[in-house]
Amino acid sequence: MAVIAVAVLLLSSWDGSLLSAAQTCVNDSRSKEQVAYVGPQQPPYRVNCPLEPFQPQLTWLKDSQQLQNQDGKAYLEFINLKAEDQGNYTCMQQGNGTASFTVCLIVKESKCSKAPEFQPDGELTGLWEDVGAAVKLNCTALLPWDSDGEGCDDTLRWSKDGQPLANLSQNTSSWSPGAGQLMVSSLLAVTLREQEDFGLYSCTVRNFSSDFSLKNSIVRSNGPSHTAAVIAASVLLLFLAIAAFVYIRCHLNFKLWYKNSYGEYELNDGKLYDAYISYVNNDYDRKFVSFILKPHLENKNGYKVHLNDNDILPGGEPSAELLMNMSRSRRLIVLLSHAYLEQDWCCSNFRQGLLHLLEVCQQPILIMLEGQAKRIRPEIRQQLNEHQHRLTILTWKHNSVTPSSVFWKELALALPRRVVFHTGRAGDPQILLQDDKDPMLTLEPDYLDCRADTDPAGDLGLRLPVYKALACTAPVLPAASFVPAEPKPSDIDVSDLGSRNYGAR
């Protein structure tokens, strides 16, 4: 075991000696040292071979390893030196091992490329001053420095807005606070006589700079307040968000209020009903119209509604009764249920029927049921989409039962403006306002008034109401003479009245 340990130590010492020999110059008389610094080299750094006379059969080795593509060259060039380029470079004549020369290249990191430490930290310094003020800008930088090494540029240079300054007073000093360090300081005196003296002043050393921004305090005081602008913008955005939320939730209420307050009345049009409802007379549709739609329109909104269980367009041309009902109503409401669409005219030619419907009625209201709307045929849905601008299509949903739902609000917007009359006279206000003299439609006609005329001489200039209290104008006939008639014998035998039994009656 002792023999093995001694052998290991000998091998390790022998390998270490070979490694050190490879990293050092072999022959001091035929070698030299060169010191270079890391970084780009301009012009390229050269390692020359001093063998004379020059032989074209030269071979270059680095640390005893032959370099490829360098045979026959009298020097080696390095455009960008790196730490890995350090080593022993040997030029050797081919065929003669004794004719050689070694350059020991030492590559160091350049302290000139290290960033200086500005005091303060080198960030942009903003100064607000008035015109006429004298300002002193102090630029102090701590630089890496090697007194025995390369010569670095340690001069502080001032510039304004990118232009060098040479006509301003500068006081520059330097000292070494410690080993490998150099402190450089420069004091620049600036007198702000006019607006052009304000700007960006830079202190530059080794391609690094520290900036000073001189600004006019009068411009700052007269400038806009960014804080106020931010607050105003925030308040405006908040107001817009609230307005959008309120509009989404309450826009139907606003439209109804405006319509009921400033909308136009549809009274003097000769119509008897506000809406005419057409539906299929089956159990489901009849219950929806009779117990939901009609009571809400009449009791809640005060509309006059007319019902008809016939088809809108049965077969071909609409019937006379249908046209008459539609002409008497201001709006047409159609319950477009699945049973309604299964009628003959809907299955055969829905397009022609819809066009005919739009001819006889302006802006009809179509009510579709949510569960049945999904089963509408594609061709019918396409026709409804094409004429959507001429139709009012509403969908009855599960949450439309409440009076404040969207369904009832949209339906109220499609119907005429609601009219409220504060009068004690009974009857239809439409008939009263249109001044219809038809005796079949007029209440309390004049020809039934039989009181005498109080003004037989003519009009005295007084405008009396239409239904004024007039005296009967019928002539008074003379009374006829009364002659008592002779009694006639009765045809009924009353002798047996007492014997009859009237209990059976």
C-alpha positions in Angstrom: 0.0 0.0 0.0 2.9 2.4 0.8 4.4 1.7 -2.7 1.0 2.5 -4.4 0.7 5.8 -2.4 4.2 6.9 -3.4 3.5 6.1 -7.1 0.3 8.2 -7.0 2.2 11.1 -5.5 4.9 10.9 -8.2 2.3 10.8 -11.0 0.4 13.8 -9.6 3.6 15.8 -9.2 4.7 14.9 -12.7 1.4 15.9 -14.2 1.5 19.2 -12.3 5.0 19.9 -13.5 3.9 19.3 -17.1 0.9 21.6 -16.8 3.0 24.4 -15.3 5.6 23.9 -17.9 3.0 24.2 -20.6 1.7 27.5 -19.1 5.2 29.1 -18.7 7.8 30.1 -21.2 10.2 27.3 -21.9 13.3 29.3 -22.7 13.7 32.7 -21.1 16.3 33.8 -23.7 13.9 33.1 -26.5 10.6 34.3 -25.0 8.9 37.5 -23.9 5.7 38.6 -22.2 3.0 40.8 -23.6 0.1 42.3 -21.7 -3.3 42.9 -23.4 -6.7 43.9 -22.2 -10.1 42.3 -22.8 -12.3 43.9 -25.4 -12.5 45.1 -29.0 -9.1 46.0 -30.4 -8.6 48.8 -32.9 -6.4 48.2 -34.8 -6.3 44.4 -34.3 -3.9 43.2 -31.6 -0.8 41.3 -33.0 1.5 38.7 -31.7 4.7 38.8 -33.9 7.2 36.1 -34.5 10.8 37.7 -34.2 12.6 34.8 -36.0 15.0 36.1 -38.7 15.2 35.7 -41.5 11.5 35.0 -42.0 10.8 31.5 -43.2 7.6 30.8 -44.9 7.4 27.4 -43.3 6.4 28.7 -39.9 4.1 26.8 -37.5 2.2 28.4 -34.6 1.5 26.5 -31.4 -0.5 27.6 -28.4 0.5 25.8 -25.1 2.3 23.1 -27.2 -0.9 22.6 -29.4 -0.6 23.4 -33.1 -3.0 26.1 -34.3 -4.9 25.3 -37.5 -4.9 27.6 -40.5 -2.0 29.7 -39.1 1.0 28.1 -40.9 3.3 30.4 -42.8 2.1 33.6 -41.0 4.6 35.9 -39.4 2.0 37.2 -36.8 -1.3 36.4 -35.1 -4.1 38.9 -35.0 -6.9 39.3 -32.4 -9.8 41.6 -33.2 -11.6 41.0 -29.9 -9.5 39.7 -27.0 -11.0 37.4 -24.5 -9.7 35.8 -21.3 -9.4 32.5 -23.1 -6.8 34.0 -25.5 -4.2 34.1 -22.7 -1.4 31.5 -23.2 2.1 30.7 -24.6 2.2 31.3 -28.4 5.3 29.6 -30.0 6.4 30.2 -33.6 8.6 27.3 -34.9 10.3 26.7 -38.2 9.3 23.4 -39.7 12.0 20.7 -39.7 14.1 22.6 -37.1 12.8 22.2 -33.6 15.5 24.5 -32.1 14.5 27.6 -34.1 11.5 28.8 -32.2 10.3 31.8 -30.2 7.6 32.0 -27.5 5.4 34.9 -26.6 3.7 34.7 -23.2 0.4 36.6 -23.7 -1.3 37.8 -20.5 -4.9 39.0 -21.0 -6.2 41.3 -18.3 -9.6 42.8 -17.8 -9.6 46.5 -18.7 -10.5 48.8 -15.8 -11.4 51.4 -18.3 -14.4 49.4 -19.4 -15.9 49.3 -15.9 -18.8 51.7 -15.1 -18.0 54.5 -12.7 -20.0 55.1 -9.6 -21.6 58.5 -9.6 -22.5 60.3 -6.4 -25.4 60.7 -6.1 -26.5 57.5 -7.9 -26.4 58.9 -11.4 -30.2 59.0 -11.9 -31.8 62.0 -13.6 -31.9 65.0 -11.1 -34.6 67.5 -11.7 -34.1 71.1 -10.5 -36.8 73.9 -10.6 -35.3 77.3 -10.7 -36.2 80.9 -11.6 -34.8 83.1 -14.3 -31.7 84.9 -13.0 -30.8 82.3 -10.5 -27.2 80.9 -10.3 -27.0 77.1 -10.0 -24.0 74.9 -9.3 -24.0 71.4 -10.6 -21.7 69.0 -8.7 -20.7 65.8 -10.6 -18.6 63.3 -8.6 -17.6 59.8 -9.9 -15.6 57.0 -8.4 -13.5 55.2 -11.1 -11.6 51.9 -11.0 -7.9 52.8 -11.5 -4.6 51.1 -11.9 -1.6 53.3 -11.6 0.7 50.8 -13.2 -1.6 49.7 -15.9 -3.1 51.2 -19.0 -3.9 54.8 -19.2 -7.6 55.4 -19.1 -9.4 58.7 -19.8 -10.5 60.1 -16.4 -11.7 63.5 -17.6 -15.2 64.7 -16.8 -16.9 66.5 -19.7 -20.0 68.6 -19.5 -22.7 69.0 -22.3 -26.1 70.6 -22.7 -28.8 68.9 -24.7 -26.1 66.9 -26.4 -23.8 69.8 -27.3 -20.4 70.2 -25.5 -19.9 73.1 -23.1 -16.6 75.0 -23.0 -17.6 78.6 -22.0 -18.9 77.8 -18.5 -16.9 77.9 -15.3 -15.7 74.5 -14.2 -13.8 73.4 -11.2 -12.3 69.9 -11.5 -10.4 67.9 -9.0 -9.3 64.3 -8.4 -7.9 62.1 -5.7 -7.4 58.5 -4.7 -9.5 57.4 -1.8 -8.0 53.9 -1.8 -6.0 51.3 -3.7 -7.3 50.8 -7.2 -9.8 53.8 -7.0 -9.8 57.3 -8.3 -12.3 60.0 -7.3 -13.0 62.7 -9.9 -15.2 65.7 -9.2 -16.3 68.6 -11.3 -18.4 71.7 -10.3 -20.2 73.5 -13.0 -21.6 77.0 -12.4 -24.6 78.0 -14.5 -26.4 81.4 -14.5 -30.0 81.1 -15.8 -30.3 84.4 -17.7 -33.0 83.4 -20.2 -35.2 80.5 -21.1 -32.6 79.0 -23.4 -30.3 78.4 -20.4 -32.8 75.8 -19.1 -32.4 72.2 -20.4 -30.6 68.9 -19.8 -27.0 69.1 -18.6 -24.9 65.9 -18.7 -21.6 65.0 -17.0 -19.8 62.3 -19.0 -16.8 60.1 -18.2 -15.7 56.9 -19.9 -18.9 56.9 -22.0 -21.1 57.0 -18.9 -23.1 60.1 -17.8 -25.0 61.6 -15.0 -27.9 64.0 -16.0 -29.2 67.2 -14.5 -32.5 68.7 -15.7 -33.0 72.4 -15.1 -36.6 73.6 -15.5 -38.3 76.9 -15.2 -40.5 77.1 -12.0 -42.8 79.7 -13.6 -43.7 77.3 -16.4 -44.4 74.7 -13.7 -46.7 77.0 -11.7 -48.6 78.0 -14.8 -48.7 74.6 -16.3 -51.7 72.3 -16.1 -52.3 70.3 -13.0 -51.9 66.6 -13.8 -53.4 65.6 -10.5 -56.6 67.5 -11.3 -56.7 66.1 -14.8 -56.3 62.5 -13.5 -59.1 63.1 -10.9 -61.4 64.7 -13.5 -60.7 61.8 -15.9 -61.4 59.2 -13.1 -64.7 61.0 -12.1 -65.7 61.1 -15.8 -65.0 57.4 -16.3 -67.0 56.6 -13.1 -69.9 58.8 -14.3 -69.9 57.1 -17.7 -69.8 53.6 -16.1 -72.7 54.6 -13.8 -74.7 56.1 -16.7 -74.1 53.0 -18.8 -75.3 50.7 -15.9 -78.4 52.9 -15.3 -79.2 53.0 -19.0 -79.0 49.2 -19.3 -81.2 48.7 -16.3 -83.7 51.6 -16.8 -83.7 52.6 -20.4 -87.1 51.0 -21.0 -88.5 53.0 -18.0 -87.1 56.2 -19.5 -88.6 55.5 -22.9 -92.0 54.8 -21.3 -91.9 57.9 -19.2 -91.0 60.0 -22.2 -93.7 58.4 -24.3 -96.4 58.8 -21.7 -95.3 62.4 -21.0 -94.5 63.8 -24.4 -95.6 61.3 -27.0 -98.3 61.9 -29.5 -101.9 60.8 -29.0 -103.6 58.6 -31.5 -107.2 59.7 -30.9 -108.7 61.4 -33.9 -108.1 58.4 -36.2 -111.5 56.9 -36.1 -110.3 53.7 -34.4 -112.5 51.9 -31.9 -109.9 49.7 -30.3 -106.3 50.1 -29.2 -105.2 46.6 -30.1 -106.7 43.6 -32.0 -105.4 40.2 -30.9 -105.3 37.3 -33.3 -104.6 33.8 -32.1 -105.4 30.1 -32.7 -108.4 29.0 -30.6 -106.9 26.1 -28.8 -106.7 25.6 -25.0 -103.1 26.9 -24.5 -103.3 30.0 -26.7 -106.8 30.9 -25.5 -105.7 30.7 -21.8 -102.7 32.8 -22.5 -104.7 35.5 -24.2 -107.7 35.4 -22.0 -106.0 35.2 -18.6 -102.7 36.9 -19.1 -102.5 39.2 -22.1 -105.9 40.7 -22.3 -106.4 41.3 -18.5 -103.0 43.0 -18.3 -103.6 45.3 -21.2 -107.1 46.3 -20.0 -106.7 46.4 -16.3 -103.1 47.5 -15.9 -102.7 49.8 -18.9 -106.3 50.8 -19.6 -106.3 49.7 -23.3 -109.4 48.6 -25.3 -108.6 45.2 -26.7 -110.6 43.2 -29.3 -110.2 39.4 -29.6 -110.7 37.2 -32.6 -109.9 33.5 -32.7 -109.9 33.4 -36.5 -106.7 33.1 -38.6 -105.0 36.3 -39.7 -104.8 35.2 -43.3 -107.1 32.1 -43.7 -106.2 30.6 -47.1 -106.0 33.4 -49.6 -107.6 36.8 -49.2 -108.5 38.0 -45.7 -112.2 37.9 -44.8 -114.3 41.0 -44.6 -114.7 40.6 -40.9 -110.9 40.3 -40.4 -110.3 43.5 -42.4 -113.0 45.3 -40.6 -111.5 44.3 -37.2 -108.1 45.4 -38.3 -109.3 48.7 -39.6 -111.0 49.4 -36.3 -107.8 48.8 -34.3 -104.6 50.9 -33.9 -102.4 47.9 -33.4 -102.4 44.2 -34.4 -101.0 41.7 -32.0 -100.4 38.1 -33.2 -99.7 35.2 -30.9 -97.2 33.4 -33.1 -97.3 30.1 -31.4 -96.4 26.7 -32.7 -100.1 26.0 -33.4 -100.4 29.3 -35.3 -97.5 28.4 -37.5 -99.0 25.0 -38.3 -102.0 26.5 -40.1 -102.4 25.9 -43.8 -101.3 29.4 -44.9 -98.2 29.3 -42.8 -97.1 25.9 -44.0 -97.8 26.5 -47.7 -96.8 30.2 -48.3 -95.6 32.1 -45.2 -93.8 34.6 -47.2 -96.8 35.7 -49.2 -99.0 35.8 -46.1 -96.4 37.9 -44.2 -96.1 40.4 -47.1 -99.9 40.6 -47.3 -100.0 41.2 -43.5 -97.6 44.1 -43.8 -99.7 45.7 -46.5 -102.8 45.8 -44.4 -101.2 46.6 -41.1 -98.2 48.9 -40.2 -95.7 47.6 -37.6 -97.6 44.5 -36.4 -96.6 43.0 -33.0 -95.6 39.3 -33.0 -95.5 37.5 -29.6 -93.5 34.3 -29.6 -93.3 31.8 -26.7 -89.9 31.0 -25.4 -90.3 27.2 -25.4 -91.8 27.2 -28.9 -89.6 29.7 -30.5 -86.8 27.2 -30.8 -89.0 25.0 -33.0 -89.7 27.6 -35.7 -88.7 26.4 -39.1 -85.6 28.0 -40.6 -87.4 29.5 -43.6 -89.9 31.2 -41.3 -87.1 32.5 -39.1 -85.3 33.9 -42.2 -88.5 35.7 -43.4 -88.9 37.3 -39.9 -85.3 38.4 -39.9 -85.6 40.0 -43.4 -88.6 42.1 -42.3 -87.4 42.7 -38.7 -87.3 46.5 -39.3 -91.1 46.4 -40.0 -92.1 44.1 -37.2 -92.1 44.2 -33.4 -91.1 40.7 -32.2 -91.4 40.0 -28.5 -90.6 36.8 -26.6 -92.6 35.6 -23.7 -90.2 34.1 -21.1 -90.6 32.3 -17.8 -89.8 35.6 -15.9 -92.3 37.8 -17.9 -95.2 37.2 -15.6 -94.3 40.1 -13.3 -95.8 43.5 -14.4 -92.4 45.1 -14.3 -90.7 42.6 -16.6 -89.0 43.6 -19.9 -91.8 42.0 -22.0 -94.6 44.3 -20.7 -92.4 47.4 -21.0 -91.5 46.6 -24.7 -95.2 45.8 -25.4 -96.3 49.1 -23.9 -93.7 50.9 -26.1 -95.2 49.3 -29.2 -98.8 50.2 -28.2 -100.3 53.7 -28.5 -99.8 56.3 -25.8 -102.1 55.6 -22.9 -104.8 58.3 -22.3 -106.3 59.1 -18.9 -109.5 61.2 -18.9 -110.6 62.8 -15.7 -114.3 63.2 -16.5 -117.5 62.1 -15.0 -119.2 61.4 -18.3 -119.4 57.7 -19.1 -118.6 56.3 -22.5 -115.7 55.8 -24.9 -113.5 58.9 -24.9 -112.5 58.1 -28.5 -116.1 58.5 -29.7 -116.5 61.7 -27.6 -113.4 63.4 -28.9 -113.9 62.5 -32.6 -117.3 64.3 -32.6 -119.0 61.4 -34.5 -122.6 62.3 -35.3 -123.6 58.7 -36.3 -126.7 58.1 -34.1 -125.6 54.5 -33.6 -122.3 55.6 -32.1 -123.3 58.9 -30.4 -124.4 59.0 -26.8 -127.5 61.1 -26.0 -128.4 62.2 -29.6 -130.2 65.5 -30.1 -133.2 64.0 -31.9 -134.2 62.3 -28.6 -134.4 65.7 -26.9 -138.0 66.8 -26.9 -137.9 69.8 -24.6 -139.1 73.3 -25.8 -136.6 75.7 -27.3 -135.8 78.5 -24.8 -134.6 80.9 -27.5 -137.2 80.8 -30.3 -136.0 84.2 -31.7 -132.5 82.9 -32.7 -129.0 82.8 -31.4 -128.3 85.4 -28.7 -124.5 85.1 -29.0 -124.0 82.5 -26.3 -122.0 79.4 -27.2 -123.8 76.6 -25.4 -122.2 73.1 -25.0 -123.0 70.4 -27.5 -125.3 68.6 -25.1 -127.1 71.6 -23.8 -130.3 71.4 -21.7 -133.0 72.4 -24.2 -136.7 72.5 -23.7 -138.9 70.1 -25.6 -139.7 71.3 -29.1 -142.5 68.9 -29.8 -146.0 70.5 -30.4 -148.6 70.3 -27.6 -151.8 68.8 -28.9 -155.3 69.8 -27.4 -156.8 67.4 -25.0 -159.5 65.1 -26.5 -163.0 65.0 -25.0 -163.6 62.1 -22.7 -166.7 60.0 -23.2 -167.2 57.1 -20.8 -167.9 53.8 -22.6 -170.8 51.6 -21.7 -169.9 48.5 -19.7 -169.8 45.3 -21.6 -170.5 41.9 -20.2 -167.5 39.8 -19.2 -166.7 36.8 -21.3 -165.3 35.0 -18.3 -167.6 33.0 -16.1 -166.7 33.8 -12.5 -169.3 31.8 -10.9 -167.0 28.9 -10.3 -163.9 30.8 -9.2 -164.4 29.9 -5.6 -164.5 26.1 -6.3 -161.1 26.1 -8.2 -158.0 25.0 -6.6 -155.0 27.3 -7.3 -152.6 25.5 -5.0 -151.3 23.5 -7.9 -150.0 26.7 -9.5 
